[in-house]
C-alpha cells in the first residue's frame, strides 16, 4: 500500500490529517462568525430600544431632556461602565429617529457603521450607503472611503455600462473584516463588559519592546509612576492607542511614549503631537505641568528619541525636565539591547522548531 495515501499513516508520524484540520478550522470560523453576528445584532437592537425609550420619555421637553439624560447616564455608567455617557445616549436617540422602522435595520452592520451613516443628513444617501454596505460587507473604513469619494453621486452620474467598475473599486483596496478581528471592536467589548485584548494593536516585536521599556523606565526611578499601556483614545468614533503613559510626580506631568519599529516619519511626529495635545485638553489637571511626548524608533543605528513639550519655556525643558527623563543615550542603549535579546530568542525558538 502507498503510505502517502494511507489515512492511518498520520497517526504513526504524529501528523494531522489535512481533512480533519480543515474541517475543525471551518467549524471554528463559522462559530466565530455566528458569535459576532449574534452579539452585534443584540447590541444594535438594544441601542435602538434605548433610543426609542429616551425619545418617548423626552418628547418635546428639551430642558427636561438635558437633566434626565445626565442622571440616566450617571446611573448607567455606575452599573454598566463605559459606553453610556450623555453623548452616547443622545446618539442612541438619534439612531432611533433616523432609523425609526426597526424591521428595516441592517443587522450585518456594526454600531461603528451606523455612527457613520448617522452623519449623513440626506435620507436617500443614508439608506443607499446602508444597503450597499450590508450587501457588499464593507468594513467601517471601506464605508467611510465610499462616502468621502462621493460613491453615491458618482453612481447617479454613471452610465449603466460603468456602474460595475465604480462598485468594485473599493473591494481591491481592503479585504473584508474577519469575525475574529471585528469581535475586538471596542464597542463590542464595552457592550459585553469584556476586558480589551491589547496584544493585537502592534507587532510582536513592538509589544515585547514596550513591555521591556515599561520595566526600564520604572527601574530608572526618577519619579515615574505607571499609568497605562496601549491607552485607548476615542475621537469621533475613531480609536487610537498610546503605547505607554506615565505620570512623573516630581515633574508633575504626564509622559506619553509611542514606539515605532520603523523610521521616524512626519506622521509619527504628528501622531505624538496629537497625543500630547489630547492629554493637555482632556486628561491633565490645571495644576499639572505640560505633557511630554516621546516617539522612539528602533530600526536605525542612531535610535531616535524626540521630545515634544507644549511650553514656550525652553529653559524648563532643558534644565528641569532633562534631569528626570532618561537621556537619549540611555533609551538608545536599552532599545538596542532588548531588541537584540528578543530577536536572538526568536531565532533560537525557530531553530528548535525545525
C-alpha positions in Angstrom: 0.0 0.0 0.0 1.2 3.5 -0.8 1.9 5.1 2.6 1.2 8.6 1.3 -2.4 7.5 0.7 -2.8 5.6 3.9 -5.2 7.5 6.2 -3.7 5.8 9.2 -0.2 6.9 8.4 -0.6 10.2 10.1 -1.2 8.5 13.4 2.2 6.9 13.4 4.0 10.1 12.3 2.1 12.5 14.6 1.0 14.5 11.6 -2.6 15.9 11.4 -4.9 14.7 8.7 -5.4 17.8 6.4 -9.1 17.0 6.0 -9.5 16.8 9.8 -7.7 20.2 10.3 -9.7 21.9 7.5 -13.0 20.5 9.0 -12.2 21.8 12.5 -11.0 25.1 11.1 -14.2 25.7 9.1 -16.3 24.8 12.2 -14.4 27.4 14.3 -14.7 30.1 11.6 -18.4 29.5 11.3 -18.8 29.6 15.1 -16.9 32.9 15.3 -19.0 34.4 12.6 -22.2 33.3 14.3 -21.0 34.6 17.6 -20.2 38.1 16.2 -23.4 38.2 14.3 -25.4 37.4 17.4 -23.6 39.8 19.7 -23.7 42.6 17.1 -27.4 42.1 16.4 -28.2 42.1 20.1 -26.2 45.3 20.6 -27.9 47.1 17.7 -31.3 46.0 18.9 -30.5 47.2 22.4 -29.3 50.6 21.3 -32.4 51.1 19.1 -34.6 50.2 22.1 -32.8 52.6 24.4 -33.1 55.3 21.8 -36.8 54.8 21.5 -37.3 54.8 25.2 -35.3 58.0 25.6 -37.2 59.7 22.7 -40.6 58.8 24.1 -39.6 60.0 27.6 -38.1 63.3 26.4 -40.7 64.2 23.8 -40.5 67.9 23.1 -39.3 68.8 26.6 -35.8 70.0 25.8 -34.8 71.2 29.2 -36.2 68.2 30.9 -34.3 66.0 28.4 -30.9 67.6 29.4 -31.4 66.8 33.1 -32.9 63.4 32.5 -30.1 62.3 30.2 -27.4 63.4 32.7 -29.0 61.5 35.5 -29.6 58.4 33.3 -26.0 58.5 32.1 -24.6 58.7 35.6 -26.7 55.7 36.9 -26.0 53.5 33.8 -22.3 54.3 33.9 -22.2 53.4 37.6 -23.8 50.0 36.9 -22.6 49.1 33.4 -19.4 51.1 32.9 -18.3 52.8 29.8 -20.4 53.5 26.7 -23.4 55.2 28.4 -22.4 58.8 28.8 -24.7 61.6 27.8 -23.3 61.9 24.2 -23.7 58.1 23.7 -27.3 58.3 24.9 -28.1 61.2 22.6 -26.6 59.2 19.7 -28.9 56.2 20.5 -31.9 58.6 20.4 -30.6 59.9 17.1 -30.2 56.3 15.9 -33.9 55.6 16.6 -35.1 58.9 15.0 -33.0 58.3 11.8 -34.0 54.6 11.6 -37.5 54.5 13.0 -38.5 51.3 11.4 -36.9 48.5 13.4 -37.7 45.8 10.9 -35.5 47.5 8.2 -32.3 47.7 10.3 -29.3 46.0 8.8 -28.1 43.7 11.4 -24.9 42.9 9.4 -23.7 46.5 10.2 -21.9 47.3 13.4 -22.6 50.3 15.7 -19.5 51.9 14.1 -21.1 51.6 10.7 -24.3 53.2 12.0 -22.4 56.1 13.6 -21.0 56.9 10.2 -24.4 56.6 8.5 -25.9 59.0 11.1 -23.6 61.7 9.9 -25.5 61.7 6.5 -28.4 64.1 6.7 -30.0 63.1 3.4 -32.2 60.1 4.0 -31.7 58.8 0.4 -27.9 58.8 0.7 -28.1 57.2 4.2 -30.3 54.4 3.0 -28.3 53.8 -0.1 -25.0 53.6 1.8 -26.5 51.3 4.4 -28.0 48.9 1.9 -24.8 48.8 -0.2 -22.7 48.4 2.9 -24.8 45.4 4.1 -24.8 43.7 0.7 -21.1 44.2 -0.1 -19.9 43.5 3.5 -17.9 46.7 3.7 -15.8 47.4 6.7 -16.2 50.7 8.5 -13.1 52.0 6.7 -14.5 51.0 3.3 -17.8 52.7 4.1 -16.0 55.9 5.1 -14.0 55.8 1.8 -17.0 55.3 -0.3 -18.8 58.3 1.4 -15.8 60.5 1.1 -15.3 59.6 -2.6 -18.9 60.5 -3.3 -19.7 57.0 -4.4 -23.5 57.6 -4.4 -23.2 60.8 -6.5 -20.8 59.1 -9.0 -23.2 56.2 -9.5 -26.0 58.5 -10.2 -23.9 60.2 -12.9 -22.6 57.0 -14.4 -23.9 55.2 -17.4 -25.1 51.6 -16.8 -22.1 50.2 -18.5 -19.7 51.8 -16.0 -21.6 51.0 -12.8 -19.8 47.7 -12.1 -16.3 49.3 -12.2 -17.4 52.0 -9.8 -18.9 49.5 -7.4 -15.9 47.2 -7.4 -13.2 49.8 -7.0 -13.2 49.8 -3.2 -13.1 46.0 -2.8 -9.5 45.9 -4.1 -8.2 48.4 -1.6 -9.1 46.5 1.6 -10.2 42.9 2.4 -13.4 42.2 4.3 -13.1 42.3 8.1 -12.9 38.8 9.6 -15.1 38.0 12.7 -12.1 37.4 14.9 -10.9 40.9 14.3 -14.3 42.6 14.5 -15.0 40.9 17.8 -12.2 43.1 19.2 -14.2 46.3 18.3 -14.2 48.4 21.5 -18.0 48.9 21.2 -18.5 45.1 21.3 -16.2 44.9 24.3 -17.9 47.7 26.2 -21.3 46.2 25.4 -20.3 42.8 26.8 -18.2 44.3 29.7 -15.1 42.3 28.5 -11.5 43.3 29.1 -9.8 44.6 26.0 -7.1 42.4 24.4 -4.2 44.9 23.8 -1.9 42.4 22.1 -3.3 42.9 18.6 -2.6 46.6 18.3 1.1 46.3 17.5 3.6 43.8 16.1 5.1 41.1 18.4 8.5 43.0 18.3 6.9 46.3 19.4 4.8 44.6 22.1 7.9 42.9 23.5 9.9 46.2 23.5 7.0 48.1 25.0 7.0 45.7 27.9 10.7 46.0 28.4 10.6 49.7 28.1 7.9 49.9 30.7 10.1 48.0 33.2 13.2 50.0 32.2 11.5 53.4 33.0 10.1 52.1 36.3 13.6 50.8 37.3 15.1 54.2 36.5 13.0 55.7 39.2 13.3 59.5 39.0 9.6 59.9 39.8 8.0 57.7 37.2 4.6 56.2 38.0 3.0 53.8 35.5 -0.5 54.9 34.2 -1.4 52.8 31.2 -0.2 50.6 28.4 -2.0 50.7 25.0 -4.1 53.6 26.3 -7.1 54.0 24.1 -8.2 57.4 22.9 -11.5 57.7 21.0 -12.2 60.7 18.8 -15.5 60.8 16.8 -15.7 57.0 16.8 -12.0 56.5 15.7 -9.7 54.7 18.1 -6.0 55.4 18.7 -3.6 53.7 21.1 -0.8 55.3 23.1 1.9 52.7 23.7 2.8 53.8 27.2 1.6 56.5 29.6 3.4 57.5 32.8 3.0 60.3 35.4 6.1 61.8 36.8 5.3 63.0 40.3 8.5 65.1 40.6 7.8 67.0 37.4 4.1 66.8 38.0 3.3 66.0 34.3 2.2 63.1 32.1 4.8 61.4 29.8 3.3 59.7 26.8 5.5 57.3 24.7 4.9 56.0 21.2 7.2 53.2 19.9 7.8 52.6 16.2 9.6 49.7 14.6 10.5 51.7 11.5 12.0 55.1 10.5 10.8 58.2 12.2 8.3 60.0 9.9 6.5 63.2 9.9 3.3 61.2 10.6 4.9 59.8 13.7 5.8 63.3 14.9 2.3 64.4 14.1 0.8 61.5 16.0 2.7 62.1 19.2 1.8 65.8 18.9 -1.8 64.7 18.7 -1.5 62.5 21.8 0.2 65.3 23.7 -2.5 67.8 22.7 -5.2 65.4 23.7 -3.7 64.9 27.2 -3.3 68.7 27.5 -7.0 69.2 26.7 -8.7 66.1 28.2 -6.5 64.5 30.8 -4.2 66.7 32.7 -5.3 68.9 35.6 -4.8 72.6 35.8 -2.0 72.3 38.3 -0.1 69.8 36.1 2.9 70.9 34.1 2.8 70.5 30.3 2.6 66.9 29.0 5.8 65.4 27.5 5.6 63.3 24.3 8.3 60.9 23.2 8.4 58.9 20.0 11.0 56.2 19.7 12.2 54.4 16.5 14.2 51.2 16.7 15.4 50.3 13.2 18.2 52.9 12.8 21.7 52.7 14.1 21.2 56.0 15.8 17.9 55.2 17.6 16.0 58.4 17.7 14.2 59.9 20.7 12.2 63.1 20.1 10.7 65.1 22.8 7.7 67.4 22.4 6.8 69.8 25.2 3.8 72.1 25.0 5.6 75.0 26.6 7.2 78.2 25.4 9.8 77.9 28.2 12.7 76.1 26.6 14.7 76.5 29.8 12.1 74.5 31.7 12.6 71.7 29.2 16.4 71.9 29.2 17.2 72.5 32.8 14.4 70.8 34.7 12.8 68.1 32.6 16.0 66.5 31.3 17.2 66.0 34.9 14.5 63.3 35.4 13.8 61.9 31.9 16.1 59.2 30.6 18.7 60.5 28.2 18.6 59.7 24.5 21.7 57.6 25.1 20.1 55.6 27.8 17.0 54.9 25.7 19.1 54.1 22.7 21.2 51.6 24.6 18.2 50.0 26.2 16.2 49.6 23.0 19.1 48.2 21.1 20.0 45.7 23.9 16.4 44.5 24.3 15.8 44.2 20.5 18.9 42.0 20.2 17.8 39.8 23.0 14.3 39.4 21.6 15.5 38.7 18.1 18.1 36.2 19.3 15.5 34.4 21.4 13.2 34.3 18.3 16.0 32.8 16.2 16.6 30.1 18.9 12.9 29.3 19.1 12.6 29.0 15.4 15.7 26.8 15.3 14.3 24.5 17.9 11.1 24.1 16.0 12.8 22.9 12.8 
